[in-house]
């Protein structure tokens, strides 16, 4: 190692090997006839606080799984992780119930699981055991939030977890998934200011100018039939913007979703639109997603734009849910079937919104301190025709092709899972997820979603 941090990296390597040994992740065996061992390598990563100070050095020994064959060497490649929606809901609930939120890091999380298949791996360089040079390793196969209104309960939970697993106590939550967390008098606030600065700096060659809206409605984005312009870099830009849009900045979801459709063959116009989004983020980087005590119930909004561009026959669905004064779930997606009218597009959007409402309600019922107080989710819609259709048991000739969605929505209403009410377009928080808005409407809807400039 030639790094100036060599001492820290060696300590990280030793910690990783200690964890592997203590978890009995492998055992030395003779390679069975017909089996082929895979190699391994070290992956090194510095974990930072949001202020760019190094929090810890991490070394991970990984098997070269890309050399395995699906159906022969393995069958599943899935490990459950929390949706960012769940994390936002927890901070909203922490704000409503005035909870403490502490954080722990589970060391070598994936070493605590069981692996059904036998995998043979070469011994890592520098850690080959004397007398066992010809043997291979048979493998058996990170942030945690703790919420409570009682610090004693948090302390006891930490003690229990630390006695069972190798844990690192990070104290009161400061950063999770690269999102800065701050507790204030109103509740908890989340922002990605530092991440946005890094992304803007990364693409500074685009000559980014401050913008008041994320999308210029006068620009018509169309499929590029010409030569691709910096396709790999475009994909990287989309990935960076998606992370911001999915974590804290719902206000850019529509344009990022739209721009992602051109990832395979971007044009100069698409790059200009990327620069516009970055300019908007640069200008609004200090906005935080603020949660407070009220309202303490989940509310939803939906919208749809019917065939918004020439050559594109699919409408766009938009939905958003709020809790504790801030957004917890949102989406902007193209519909998968052709709708014959604005009402049909809105009804397809209603079915998708109802599905998300059902998931959110089930989630709330799984959380101990909200399980007995989960009310019907109120969904607001700006289409009187859609509202009437949802409460009607009668089909008409023009809407038979959405009969399954109609029946699903009716079932949600009858079971008390959702209710639907009318809202004027000017008060519909889902508007930014289906169309570009003016500067004033961007400001109004962003504030309605809990995006605020904090002192």
N, C-alpha and C positions, 0 to 999 in steps of 0.2 A: 504493500500500500504506500502510495506517495502523497496521500492527502495530509494536510496539516492537522486534520482531526483524527489521525490514525488511532490515537488512544481511545477515543470515544467509539470508533467503529469496531475496534477489537473487543471492547466491553460489550457492545451490542451483539457481536457474533457469539461471544461466550454466553450471554443471556439467552440467546436463541437456542444454542445447543443444550443449555441446562433445562430449558422448558421442554424441548423435544425429548430429552432423556427422562425427565420427571413425569411426563405424560405417557411414557412408554409408547411413543409414536411408531417405533420400529423395533425389529430385532434382527440380529445378524443370522443369515441362513445361507445354505448352499443353493445356488441357482438351479431350480428344477429343469430337467431336460425339456427343450422346446420353448422355454421362456426367454424373453429378451429384456434385459434391464434398461431402464431409461436413465438419462443423466440428470444432473442437478446443477443449480447455480445459485449464487448469492444475489439478492436484490437489496440495495441500500437506499434508505430514504430519510431525509430530515423532516420532522414534523414541526411546523411553525405555529406560533401564536399569530393572531391577526396583525400584530405590529411588526412582523418579520423577525422577531426574536425566536431563536431555536428552542423548542420545547423539549424535544428528545431526539435521539438518534435510533433508528430502527434498522435491524438487519433481519432478513427473512431468507431461509433456505427453502427453495422451491424446486419441485420436480419438474422436469421438462415434459409436461403433460401433452404438449402439442404433438409429441411423437407417439401418443397412444391412439388406438383405433376404436372408434365408437362401436359398441356391440360386441367387442372382443375384450378390450382392456377395461372398459367402463360402460355404464349405462345411463347415469344421471349426471348432470353438470349444474345442479341448482343448490344454492344455499340461501335460506330465508333471511331477508334484511328488512328493516322498517322503511315504509314509504315515508317520503318527506311530509306527506299529508298528516300522518300520525304524529310526527314530531311537532308540527305546527299546532295540532289539536292539543297536545300536551302543554305547550306553552300558553295557549289560550285558556285552558282549564286552570293552569297555575296562576294566571292573572285573575281569573274569576274567583278562585277559592283562596287566593293569597298564600300560595304554597312556596316552600323552599324547593329549589331544583339543584341537585348536586350531580356530579359526573364522575364515573370511574372508567378506567380503561382495562379491558380484559386482555391480558397478555396472551399472545398466540391463540386467539379465539378458535380458529379452525382445527387446532390440535385437540380440542375437547370433544370433538364429534367422533362417531364410529364410521369406519369405511367398510362396506360390505365386501368389496372386491379386494383381492390380493394384488399389490403393486410392488414390483421389484425395482429398486433404485441403486445406482452405484454410490459408494461411500463418498462423501464430500472431500474434496482435496484439502489436505492439512489435518483431517480428522480420521484417517484410516487407522484402525486399531492394529497394533503389532500382532502378528500371528494369524490375522484374519484378512490378509490382503486380498484373497481371492473370493471373499464372501460379499454378498450384496445385502441391501437393507429391505426388509419386508415391512411396508407401511400399514399401520392400522388407522387409519383416521377414524368496530371495536369500541366503539364508545357506548357507554351505558348511562342512562339518565335515571335518577332516583328522585321521586316527588313525594313530599309529605308536608303537612302543616306543623309537624313536630320534629325538631332537630334530633331529639333522642331516638326517634324511630329511624331516621336516616343513619345515625351513628351505629345503631344495632344492625341495620341491614348491611352496612359496609363491613362490619366485623364478621358477620355470617358469610358473606360472599368471599372475603379475603381468606377465611379459614377453609374454604372449599376450592377456590381457584386462585391462580396467581393474578392479583389485581393491582392497579395503580390508582390511588386516590387523587383525583384532580380538583377536589374541592367544589366550591360553587361554580356552576357552569359558566364558562366564558366563551368558548367556541365549540361548535359542533358541525361537522361536515363542511368546514370552511366558512360557516355562518357565525358572525359575531352576535353574541347574546348579551343584552344589558337589562338589568332590572332597574326600574324607576318607580316613582310614586304611583304611576298609572297601572303598572303591570310589567310585562316583559316585552322587549322590542328586539327584532331581528333585522340585521342588515348585512349587506355584502359589499360595503364601500371599498374595502381593501382589495377584494377580488376584482371588482369592476375596474379599479385603477390599474391592476395588472393586465387585464384584458385590453383596455384602451391603449396602454403602453405597448403591448405586443403588436397591435395593429396600427401604430402611430403613423406608419408610412401611407395610410389612407388619407392623411391630412384631415383628421376628424374635426368638425366644427360643432359647437354647442347647438342643440336643437330642442325645441319645446314640445315636440311630438315625436313618437317613435317611427312614424311612417308618413311619407308624403303622399296624400291621396291623389295627387295629380299624376303620379307615376303608375303606369299599367305594367305590372310584372307579367311577362309571358315566357313560354318555353323558348329556350335558346336552340336554334337549329344550326348555329354557326360553330365556331371553334370555342372550346372550353377555355375559360380564363382562370388560371391558378386553382384548379379543382380541389387539390388536397388542402391547400390553405383555406379555401372556402369552407370545406367540411370541418376544419379545425375551428373556424370562426363560429359556425353554426353550433358546434358542440359547446363552446364557451358560453354563447348566448342562451342556449337551452338550459344550461345549468343555472344561470341567473333567473331565467323565466320560470323554472320549475321549483326553485327554492323560496325566493322572496319577492320577485318582481313580476307579479301577474300582469302588470300593465303592458308588458312587451310580448305576451304570449301569442297574440294574433299574428303579428308581423314575423316573429321567429318561426312559427308554424308554417306560414306562407312561404318564407324564404327557404325553409328546409326542403321544400318540394323541388328545388332547382339544384340540389347538391351534386347531382351526377353530371351536370353540364352548365355551370354558372356563366353568366355574361357580365359585361361591364355594368349594365343597369342593375343587375343583382348585387354587384359589389358596391354600387352607390347606395343601395338600400341598406346594406350591411353597415356602411359608414354612417348612415342616418341614425340607425339604432344605437350605435356606439356613441354618437354625438348626444343623443337623448340621455343615455345612461351616464355619460360624463357630466352632463348638466344637472342630473338628478341623483348623483351617486350617494348623497347624504340621506336620502329617503330611507326610513326604517318602517318595517311592518310592525305596527304597535297594537298590542292586545291590552284590553282593560277589563274591568269587572262586568260591564254591561255591553250589549245584551247577552244573557247567559244561555241562549238557545241558538240552535243552528237554523239559519235561514238561507234559502237558495234563490237564485235568479237564472233565467235562461233566455236565450235569444237565438235567432237563426237568420242567415242572409241567404236569400233564394237566388241561385245562379248569378253570382256577382260579376262574372267576367265572360267575355266571348270565348267560345271554344272549351269552356269548362262547364259541364252540365251537372256538377255536384254542388250542393249547397254546403254551407258551413254551420256547424253547431258550436254554440258557446254556452258555458255554464260557470257559475261561481257560487261558493257557499261561504258564509261568514259565521264567526263565533267569537264572542268577546270583542266585538268591534273591528275585527280584522279577518282577512280571507284565510281560509284553511284548506280549501280545495277549489281547483278551477281547471278548465280545459277549453281548448280551441281546436276543433278537428273537422276535417272534411267528412261529410256524410257518405255512406257506402252505397246508397241507392238513389236513384233519380226521383225527386219529388216533383209533383205536377202543379203545385201551387205554393204560395207563401205559407198557407195554413198547414199543408202537409210537411213542409220543411220545419216549421215550428213544432209540429207534433212529434216528428222524429227526434228533434232536440229535446222535447219534453220527456220522451222515453229514456233517452240517454241520461238526462238529469235525474230522473226518478231512480234509475239504477244506481247512480252515485249516492243519492240520498239514502237509499236502502243500505248501502255498504257503510255509510257514515253512521247511520242510526244503530246498526248492528255493532259497530266498533264502540260507540258510546255505551252500549249495554254491556260490553265486556270490561269496561273500566269501573272498578269498585265504587268510587265515590260519585258516579253518575248513573250507575246501572238502574237505580230505582226512580230516576227522575228524567227519563228520556221521553220527550213529547213528540207529537207529530211534526214532521219537518214541513214548514211552510215554504212553498216555491212560488215565486212571483214571475208572471208572464205578461208581456205587453200585447198579446194577441187575444182579443175577445172571442174570435172564432175557435181558436185552439182551446181556450178555457171552456167554452160551451161544448165542444166535441169531447173533452175529457170527462165531463159529467153526464154525457149522453150515452145511453145504451143502444142507440140506433146507428147503424152504418148507412152511408149513402153510396151511390154508385161510384163516386170519384175517389173514395178513400178505402176501398176494400183491400187494396194491396198493403195497407198498413194495419190490417186487422189484428195481427199478433201484438204489435206495439200498443194498439188501443186497448186490447184486453189486459195487457200487462199494467198499463197505467190505471185502468179501472180497478184492478186487483189491489194495487198499492193504495189507492184512495179508500176502498172498502175496508182494507185491513188497518186503516189508521196510520199508515206509514208516512204518507204525504197528504198535503192539502194544497190546492192551487188557488191563487188569487191574482187579480189584475193589478198591474202597475203601469203607469205612464212611461213611455220610452225615455223621457228625461230623467226618470228615477231608476232605470233598469241598469244595475251594475254589470250585467252580462254584455252590454252593448260593445265594450272595447274588445271582446273576444270574437266578434264577427265582422267588424268593419273598422276602418280608420276614422278617428274622431278629430274634431277641432281642438285647438289648444285649451280652450275653456272647459270643454267636456272631458278632456284627458285629465285636467286638474281636478274637476269635480268627482269623476268616477274613481280616480286614484285615492282621493281622500276618503271616499265612501268605502273603499276596500281596506282602509287602515294604513295606507302609505302616507307617512307624515314626516316633516322635517322637525327633528327633535332638538331642543336647546342643549 
